Amino acid sequence: MADAKTITLKQAGMIGLAALIVGLVLGPRVEHALFGYDSVEECILDGHSAQFAVQACATLYPSDDDR
């Protein structure tokens, strides 16, 4: 098992770069899973356009008119 003394600066930089790339690629997808959508339209436009999915989006994210 590696400890802080055996990891070189180059290795640490590569790990940091890999973490940044993974974060940039997965960030938008994970953001919606963690924090939801801002509106029903955003929910539907993100690919939830099936009949029951639209109803679920409308239930979870009511429009400003319904509030």
Contacts in CASP RR format, 6 or more apart in sequence:
PFRMAT RR
TARGET T0000
AUTHOR 0000-0000-0000
METHOD contacts of the structure
MODEL  1
MADAKTITLKQAGMIGLAALIVGLVLGPRVEHALFGYDSVEECILDGHSA
QFAVQACATLYPSDDDR
7 15 0 8 1.000
32 46 0 8 1.000
36 43 0 8 1.000
37 43 0 8 1.000
37 46 0 8 1.000
37 57 0 8 1.000
37 61 0 8 1.000
38 61 0 8 1.000
39 61 0 8 1.000
39 63 0 8 1.000
40 57 0 8 1.000
40 58 0 8 1.000
40 60 0 8 1.000
40 61 0 8 1.000
40 62 0 8 1.000
40 63 0 8 1.000
42 61 0 8 1.000
43 57 0 8 1.000
43 60 0 8 1.000
43 61 0 8 1.000
44 53 0 8 1.000
44 54 0 8 1.000
44 57 0 8 1.000
47 53 0 8 1.000
48 54 0 8 1.000
48 56 0 8 1.000
48 57 0 8 1.000
END
